[in-house]
Amino acid sequence: MVNRVVYVLVCAVLLGVAPALGADKPGTATDTAEQAVAKLAEEGRQVFERFVDSIQRFEAKFEQVRFDENNRVVLTERGMLSIARPKQFRWEVSAPNELIVIADGVHVWNYEVDLDTVSVYDQSDSLGNTPADILSGNREALDAFDYAGAFRQQQIIWVQFQAKESDSDFQALRLGFDAEELVGMQLADRLGARTIVTFSDVDMDPEFAPDLFEFTPPEGVEVNGQLSSVVLSEDG
């Protein structure tokens, strides 16, 4: 299975709003806590919608920290994420073990460099409900989630989604934006595994090499999975 990124489900945030002393005047309307939550939820929705609808390319370095169900760190990875909409991405881990995951719009290629192993899947089957699909422009993937509002953490606005089905692989997803820039992702799976991904050196309109989202298995590696007849025809 493609290297699924799982993100941490952090503690619930209680948001309260109180006016400054002496700020109220008779007849002046002030936001209630409920109104403030609703306004922030709408702001978060708009930020996310602009990211999905307007951003066609994205690239950033990442650090991904994975936790087990007992909140113990089990793996820290670093690498580069590149996205070209619609439905193309390259998730390349450089440390501690090399891993390249490429979605070319038809297939997803999962190349474990140290093991000389490639797994390949039909993209429509393998990534229907993953964060990678959402970030790479697959709006249909959002059908698996309900929007669950937003909250602020310092200057970051976190946009939240909850899975509609209790047996979904991913139960909670959060995307963190600093202004319009995606700076973090968080997700929890149904088994309690969690991960935090932090982005740096973000480029919201990068230039890509023409072959960045193409993949040909290196000679001699083991290839597992299913290929379409189009790809199989290349081998005769």
Secondary structure, 3 states (H helix, E strand, C coil): CCCCCCCCCCCCCCCCCCCCCCCCCCCCCCCCHHHHHHHHHHHHHHHHHHHHHHCCEEEEEEEEEEECCCCCEEEEEEEEEEEECCCEEEEEEEECCCEEEEEECCEEEEEEHHHCEEEEEEHHHHCCCCHHHHHCCCHHHHHHEEEEEEEEECCEEEEEEEECCCCCCEEEEEEEEECCEEEEEEEEECCCCEEEEEEEEEECCCCCCCCCCCCCCCCCCEEEECCCHHHHHHHC
